[in-house]
Amino acid sequence: MERRTASGLAAVEAQADGTFVLRVDGSPQSQVDLADPGHLSFEYMRRIGDVVDAVAPRRQPIAVVHVGGAALSLPRYVAVTRPRSRQIVLEPDEDLTEFVREALPLPKRSGIKVRPVSGRAGITELYDDSMDLVILDAFEHEAVPANLVTAEFFAECARVLRPTGVLIANLIDGKAGLPFIRRTAATVADSIGAGVVLAERKILRGKGFGNVIMVASRQPVPDLVDAGRRAQPPYDVMPLQELAGKAAPLTDAEGYLTPRAPASVFRS
C-alpha cells in the first residue's frame, strides 16, 4: 500500500517476519508488529522502551505526549504494556495518519489520540503538570526540526511534565565532537534537569552517524546501565551534563541547522 502525503510518498511494506515497515520517500519511519505491539524492532525504539519500562511500572496507566507519530509504534507499545494510558500524538501530516490507520489499524479503546498539529504548536495547548512522559521522535527529511530542540521548546516540555515526569528525545548526530548533541544536552539540562544519553559507543566517540536517546527529569532518572549491557547491540549510558560540557544552549533566535542523516544511514 502507498499514498502521497504532505511528508512524501508513504508506503507500508510487509516483512518476512510478519511485521510491517512504514517508509516515506524510501526512508524507514516505523516498524509495527500488529500481532505483538510490545515488540519494538528498531534499535532506537527498543532503547526508548527500556526507558519507559524503567520509569513507569507495567500495567500502570500513564499520560504520554508523543511529538511525532509516523506508524505509532511507540504509542502502540505503551497501550499494550500499560493499558488505559492516556496518550496524545502530535503529528501534523493528517493524510499520513489516515493512511497508517487504514493500513495498520489501532486496536479498539487504545487510548491513542492523534492531533493534526506540529509538535511546537501542539505542546503549547497541553495543560501544566499533565504528562508523565514527553517522547520526542520527529524528523523532516532525515533531520530533527530545529524548533524542537531549543530552550523555548524544552521549556514548554518542562511546563507540561509532572514533577516526576521524564523527557525522552530521539536525536541523531555523527559529526566529530557531536556538536549538535552536546548543545542539545546543554539545552535539555538547563530546561528540564539532569539525565543521561543512550547511544552506541562509536556514536558517542564521533565515529559513526546514528541515534542518540536523551533522557532528562527534575528527579533522578533510573539506572539504565544494565539495560544497555543486555541490549543487542549494547549501548553506553553517559550523564547528560558530562556530554554537554561547556556547550551553549540552543535558542529560537539562533536559527541553528540540525544535522541531516546521510541517506545511506537509515535506508535499507
KOLDOKE-360091 format. One record per residue (C-alpha): residue in three letters; x negated, y, z negated. Coordinates in steps of 0.5 Angstrom, whole numbers, plus 500, padded with zeros to 3 digits. Example, Ala and Ser with C-alpha at 12.3 -4.5 7.8 and 13.67 -1.06 7.14 Angstrom:
REM residues 2
ala475491484/ser473498486/
This chain:
REM residues 268
met500500500/glu498507501/arg500514501/arg498521503/thr498525496/ala495532494/ser489528492/gly488525498/leu489518501/ala491514496/ala491506496/val493500492/glu489494493/ala490487490/gln484484488/ala482476488/asp482476480/gly490479480/thr488486478/phe490492483/val485498484/leu487505486/arg483508491/val483516493/asp480517499/gly476511498/ser473512491/pro476507486/gln480511481/ser483506476/gln484498476/val490495473/asp492488470/leu499488470/ala499481467/asp495484462/pro495491461/gly490490455/his485488460/leu480494462/ser476492468/phe472499469/glu466499464/tyr467506462/met474505460/arg472499456/arg468504452/ile474508451/gly478502449/asp472501444/val473508441/val481507441/asp480501437/ala475504432/val479510430/ala486507431/pro489500428/arg492496433/arg500495433/gln500502429/pro503507434/ile499514435/ala500520439/val496521445/val495526451/his491524457/val488529461/gly488526468/gly493520470/ala491516476/ala494509475/leu495510468/ser490504466/leu489507459/pro496509457/arg498502459/tyr492500454/val495504449/ala502502450/val501494449/thr496495444/arg500500440/pro507499441/arg512505440/ser506510441/arg508517444/gln504518450/ile503525455/val499524461/leu498531464/glu497529472/pro498535477/asp499530483/glu506528483/asp506524489/leu500520486/thr504519480/glu510517484/phe506512488/val503509482/arg510508479/glu512504485/ala506500487/leu504499479/pro511500475/leu510501468/pro514497463/lys520499460/arg520503454/ser513504455/gly513511451/ile509514457/lys511521460/val507524466/arg508531466/pro506534473/val501539471/ser494541470/gly490539464/arg488546463/ala496549463/gly499542460/ile494543454/thr497550452/glu504547452/leu503542446/tyr504543439/asp499545434/asp496539430/ser501534434/met496529437/asp491523434/leu487523441/val486527447/ile483523452/leu480527458/asp479523464/ala480527470/phe476528477/glu477532483/his472530489/glu468526484/ala467532479/val470533473/pro474540474/ala470546471/asn475549467/leu476542463/val469543460/thr469550457/ala469553450/glu476555452/phe479549454/phe476545448/ala479550443/glu486548446/cys484541444/ala482542437/arg488546436/val493540438/leu489535435/arg491533428/pro486534422/thr483527423/gly484527431/val479525436/leu477528443/ile474522448/ala472525454/asn469521460/leu464525464/ile458524469/asp451526470/gly445524472/lys440530473/ala433530470/gly434532463/leu442531463/pro443539463/phe451538464/ile452533459/arg447537454/arg451543455/thr458540454/ala456536448/ala454543445/thr461546447/val464540444/ala460540438/asp462548437/ser469547439/ile471540436/gly466538431/ala461532430/gly461526434/val457521439/val456520446/leu456513449/ala452511455/glu447506458/arg440507456/lys438509463/ile443514464/leu441518457/arg434518460/gly436521466/lys434515470/gly441514474/phe447517475/gly453515471/asn459515466/val458518459/ile463518454/met463524449/val467523442/ala468528437/ser472530431/arg473534425/gln472528421/pro466523421/val467518427/pro467511426/asp460507427/leu460504435/val453501435/asp455494434/ala461495439/gly455498444/arg451492443/arg456487444/ala459490451/gln457488458/pro453492460/pro451494453/tyr451502452/asp447506447/val450511442/met447518441/pro449523436/leu452529439/gln448534436/glu442531438/leu443530445/ala446538445/gly439540442/lys439548443/ala443548450/ala448553450/pro456552450/leu460553457/thr465558458/asp470560463/ala466566465/glu460563467/gly463559473/tyr459553472/leu459548477/thr460541474/pro455535478/arg458531483/ala457524483/pro453521490/ala458517494/ser455511493/val455511485/phe462509484/arg465507491/ser465499492/
